[in-house]
């Protein structure tokens, strides 16, 4: 039984997982910066929400 054809398929078949892993690795840097941006926006919105709640409470007390 001649299995030399498996050697021909080994290279192309191994390239697919390697390319997928490389693409996943390059996206992790972008994901981190996007996560940081979302975190900063969330913090700003929480601060704004606190200020609006205080203002609303002051208006209710008048």
Backbone as a chain_set.jsonl record, in Angstrom:
{"seq": "XXXXXXXXXXXXXXXXXXXXXXXXXXXXXXXXXXXXXXXXXXXXXXXXXXXXXXXXXXXXXX", "coords": {"N": [[0.844, -1.18, 0.0], [0.72, 2.085, -0.997], [1.519, 5.004, 0.552], [2.465, 7.482, -0.06], [1.129, 9.684, -1.056], [-0.015, 10.836, 1.124], [1.972, 12.416, 2.218], [2.032, 14.5, 0.413], [-0.374, 15.769, 0.98], [-0.042, 16.592, 3.577], [1.286, 19.087, 4.003], [-0.465, 21.186, 2.847], [-2.763, 20.687, 4.4], [-1.898, 21.194, 7.004], [-1.383, 23.857, 6.858], [-3.812, 25.214, 6.998], [-4.843, 25.088, 9.785], [-2.718, 26.523, 10.959], [-2.883, 29.039, 9.744], [-5.383, 29.88, 10.657], [-4.902, 30.031, 13.416], [-2.987, 32.061, 13.446], [-4.492, 34.213, 12.51], [-6.349, 34.454, 14.556], [-4.675, 35.191, 16.656], [-3.784, 37.713, 15.815], [-6.098, 39.176, 16.019], [-6.51, 39.357, 18.716], [-5.095, 41.502, 19.811], [-6.505, 43.674, 18.79], [-8.958, 43.184, 19.947], [-8.365, 43.641, 22.61], [-7.823, 46.389, 22.685], [-10.293, 47.344, 21.866], [-11.856, 46.432, 23.948], [-10.795, 47.938, 26.047], [-11.546, 50.492, 25.219], [-14.338, 50.243, 25.332], [-14.598, 49.848, 28.065], [-13.705, 52.286, 29.078], [-15.674, 53.975, 28.04], [-17.9, 52.97, 29.358], [-17.282, 53.62, 31.994], [-17.341, 56.418, 31.851], [-20.038, 56.798, 31.216], [-21.236, 55.82, 33.538], [-20.38, 57.721, 35.398], [-21.645, 59.981, 34.363], [-24.285, 59.174, 34.675], [-24.455, 59.102, 37.459], [-24.184, 61.833, 38.061], [-26.489, 62.844, 36.814], [-28.457, 61.567, 38.332], [-28.059, 62.773, 40.817], [-28.706, 65.419, 40.161], [-31.393, 65.067, 39.441], [-32.44, 64.297, 41.907], [-32.027, 66.64, 43.349], [-33.794, 68.343, 42.001], [-36.193, 67.125, 42.642], [-36.328, 67.635, 45.352], [-36.812, 70.324, 45.491]], "CA": [[0.0, 0.0, 0.0], [1.558, 3.281, -1.149], [0.972, 6.137, 1.303], [3.25, 8.684, -0.356], [0.204, 10.778, -1.317], [-0.275, 11.518, 2.401], [3.006, 13.44, 2.377], [1.623, 15.646, -0.413], [-1.492, 16.441, 1.628], [0.331, 17.047, 4.916], [1.614, 20.518, 4.016], [-1.642, 22.047, 2.72], [-3.689, 20.474, 5.506], [-1.359, 21.83, 8.206], [-1.399, 25.3, 6.678], [-5.111, 25.757, 7.405], [-4.89, 25.43, 11.216], [-1.732, 27.553, 11.292], [-3.414, 30.335, 9.317], [-6.463, 30.245, 11.565], [-4.299, 30.445, 14.686], [-2.333, 33.356, 13.257], [-5.535, 35.231, 12.414], [-6.908, 34.616, 15.891], [-3.682, 35.914, 17.44], [-3.734, 39.121, 15.415], [-7.332, 39.823, 16.47], [-6.525, 39.537, 20.166], [-4.639, 42.866, 20.095], [-7.613, 44.565, 18.481], [-9.99, 42.932, 20.942], [-7.951, 44.275, 23.859], [-8.013, 47.838, 22.575], [-11.742, 47.581, 21.814], [-12.352, 46.213, 25.305], [-10.38, 49.091, 26.837], [-12.388, 51.605, 24.804], [-15.664, 49.994, 25.904], [-14.484, 50.034, 29.507], [-13.621, 53.73, 29.316], [-16.993, 54.545, 27.754], [-18.791, 52.549, 30.434], [-16.936, 54.422, 33.168], [-17.847, 57.775, 31.615], [-21.497, 56.754, 31.307], [-21.592, 55.662, 34.95], [-20.179, 59.024, 36.035], [-22.717, 60.85, 33.885], [-25.507, 58.695, 35.304], [-24.427, 59.564, 38.845], [-24.462, 63.271, 38.07], [-27.899, 63.047, 36.479], [-29.261, 61.137, 39.476], [-27.958, 63.836, 41.825], [-29.482, 66.559, 39.661], [-32.796, 64.708, 39.553], [-32.79, 64.329, 43.329], [-32.111, 68.052, 43.735], [-35.027, 68.886, 41.44], [-37.32, 66.565, 43.417], [-36.316, 68.255, 46.675], [-37.222, 71.744, 45.394]], "C": [[0.89, 1.244, 0.0], [0.881, 4.463, -0.465], [1.741, 7.433, 1.038], [2.343, 9.887, -0.631], [-0.151, 11.531, -0.036], [0.739, 12.63, 2.651], [2.643, 14.683, 1.568], [0.492, 16.435, 0.235], [-1.114, 17.048, 2.976], [0.569, 18.561, 4.957], [0.368, 21.39, 3.861], [-2.605, 21.901, 3.885], [-3.194, 21.121, 6.791], [-1.359, 23.351, 8.088], [-2.711, 25.911, 7.167], [-5.171, 26.054, 8.902], [-3.893, 26.525, 11.598], [-2.237, 28.933, 10.895], [-4.528, 30.795, 10.249], [-5.921, 30.714, 12.913], [-3.622, 31.807, 14.576], [-3.372, 34.473, 13.179], [-6.15, 35.492, 13.782], [-5.956, 35.427, 16.768], [-3.633, 37.389, 17.082], [-4.981, 39.867, 15.869], [-7.316, 40.079, 17.971], [-6.044, 40.937, 20.556], [-5.761, 43.862, 19.853], [-8.717, 44.416, 19.51], [-9.652, 43.631, 22.25], [-8.18, 45.777, 23.796], [-9.497, 48.183, 22.522], [-12.34, 47.415, 23.204], [-11.997, 47.402, 26.19], [-11.249, 50.294, 26.502], [-13.791, 51.466, 25.388], [-15.661, 50.245, 27.4], [-14.444, 51.52, 29.861], [-14.978, 54.402, 29.088], [-17.983, 54.199, 28.861], [-18.537, 53.372, 31.691], [-17.489, 55.843, 33.033], [-19.366, 57.819, 31.736], [-21.968, 56.595, 32.751], [-21.44, 56.979, 35.702], [-21.302, 59.984, 35.639], [-24.047, 60.457, 34.526], [-25.577, 59.166, 36.758], [-24.753, 61.041, 38.951], [-25.93, 63.563, 37.77], [-28.815, 62.626, 37.623], [-29.237, 62.192, 40.584], [-28.792, 65.046, 41.422], [-30.987, 66.29, 39.766], [-33.265, 64.754, 40.997], [-32.92, 65.774, 43.82], [-33.402, 68.686, 43.208], [-36.262, 68.366, 42.184], [-37.43, 67.249, 44.764], [-36.796, 69.704, 46.651], [-38.701, 71.907, 45.555]], "O": [[1.714, 1.426, 0.896], [-0.209, 4.874, -0.863], [1.67, 8.372, 1.831], [2.78, 11.023, -0.444], [-0.536, 12.7, -0.078], [0.404, 13.663, 3.229], [2.921, 15.802, 1.998], [0.409, 17.65, 0.056], [-1.811, 17.938, 3.463], [0.088, 19.235, 5.869], [0.158, 22.275, 4.691], [-3.205, 22.885, 4.318], [-4.011, 21.561, 7.6], [-1.337, 24.055, 9.098], [-2.71, 27.021, 7.7], [-5.519, 27.175, 9.274], [-4.181, 27.358, 12.457], [-2.039, 29.898, 11.633], [-4.604, 31.975, 10.592], [-6.422, 31.682, 13.485], [-3.679, 32.611, 15.507], [-3.159, 35.558, 13.719], [-6.439, 36.639, 14.124], [-6.405, 36.269, 17.546], [-3.457, 38.231, 17.963], [-4.924, 41.078, 16.084], [-8.049, 40.944, 18.449], [-6.534, 41.502, 21.533], [-5.942, 44.796, 20.634], [-9.343, 45.4, 19.904], [-10.538, 44.153, 22.926], [-8.676, 46.371, 24.753], [-9.916, 49.202, 23.071], [-13.229, 48.172, 23.595], [-12.818, 47.831, 27.002], [-11.648, 51.039, 27.397], [-14.368, 52.438, 25.876], [-16.62, 50.794, 27.942], [-15.072, 51.954, 30.827], [-15.379, 55.286, 29.846], [-18.803, 55.029, 29.254], [-19.479, 53.774, 32.373], [-18.036, 56.398, 33.986], [-19.92, 58.767, 32.293], [-22.985, 57.169, 33.14], [-22.272, 57.317, 36.544], [-21.839, 60.706, 36.478], [-24.845, 61.325, 34.88], [-26.636, 59.58, 37.23], [-25.511, 61.455, 39.828], [-26.539, 64.427, 38.401], [-29.843, 63.262, 37.857], [-30.26, 62.471, 41.21], [-29.498, 65.625, 42.247], [-31.758, 67.176, 40.133], [-34.376, 65.205, 41.275], [-33.811, 66.091, 44.609], [-34.029, 69.482, 43.907], [-37.251, 69.082, 42.335], [-38.538, 67.426, 45.27], [-37.15, 70.251, 47.695], [-39.207, 73.028, 45.501]]}, "num_chains": 1, "name": "protein.A"}
